[in-house]
C-alpha cells in the first residue's frame, strides 16, 4: 500500500465528506494543530524517564481523546467528546493543583524535561484552540463540548507540567528574579 496519493500535489486535500479544500482551509488548519499536539504528546511519552513513567498512560489516553476530538470536527455526525470529558479534565486539574503549593507569581516553563515538554504541549494546545475557535466562527459550527474540551487542554497541560515538577521535587523558577 502506498502512503502517498498525489491528491495534494496542487495544494488541496480531501475532507472526510469527500470535498476538496485548500490545505489552509480552517478545518484542515485546526486538525493539523490537533495532530501536532497528538504527535508531541507521543514524544513526551517517549522521553519520560522511569521515575516519570506514571505520566505515559495519561498522555496516551489524551492522545486517544485527541483522535476522537479530530473525528468530531471532521466526520459528519461523529459526536464523541462529552461534557463528562471536560468534567474529568477539570477534576484532574483541581486534584493536581490542590496537591501543590499555590502559585504566587508567574513561573517560567521548564523544570524536568517532561515538565518543560508539557509546557510546550500547553502552547500547542492554545494554538489548536485558536484554530478550532476560528473554524467555529467562520463556517463550521462545532458542538459546545468540542469547544469546551479544547479550551481546557492548555489548563490541563499547565497543571500537569507543574505536577510533574512537584513530584520530582523540582522547584519552579519565577518569571521575575527576587
Residue, then its C-alpha position, 0 to 999 in steps of 0.5 A: x500500500x502506498x502512503x502517498x496519493x498525489x491528491x495534494x500535489x496542487x495544494x488541496x486535500x480531501x475532507x472526510x465528506x469527500x470535498x476538496x479544500x485548500x490545505x489552509x482551509x480552517x478545518x484542515x488548519x485546526x486538525x493539523x494543530x490537533x495532530x501536532x499536539x497528538x504527535x508531541x504528546x507521543x514524544x513526551x511519552x517517549x522521553x519520560x524517564x522511569x521515575x516519570x513513567x506514571x505520566x505515559x498512560x495519561x498522555x496516551x489516553x489524551x492522545x486517544x481523546x485527541x483522535x476522537x476530538x479530530x473525528x468530531x470536527x471532521x466526520x459528519x455526525x461523529x459526536x464523541x467528546x462529552x461534557x463528562x470529558x471536560x468534567x474529568x479534565x477539570x477534576x484532574x486539574x483541581x486534584x493536581x493543583x490542590x496537591x501543590x503549593x499555590x502559585x504566587x507569581x508567574x513561573x517560567x516553563x521548564x523544570x524536568x524535561x517532561x515538565x518543560x515538554x508539557x509546557x510546550x504541549x500547553x502552547x500547542x494546545x492554545x494554538x489548536x484552540x485558536x484554530x478550532x475557535x476560528x473554524x467555529x466562527x467562520x463556517x463550521x459550527x462545532x458542538x459546545x463540548x468540542x469547544x469546551x474540551x479544547x479550551x481546557x487542554x492548555x489548563x490541563x497541560x499547565x497543571x500537569x507540567x507543574x505536577x510533574x515538577x512537584x513530584x520530582x521535587x523540582x522547584x519552579x523558577x519565577x518569571x521575575x528574579x527576587 
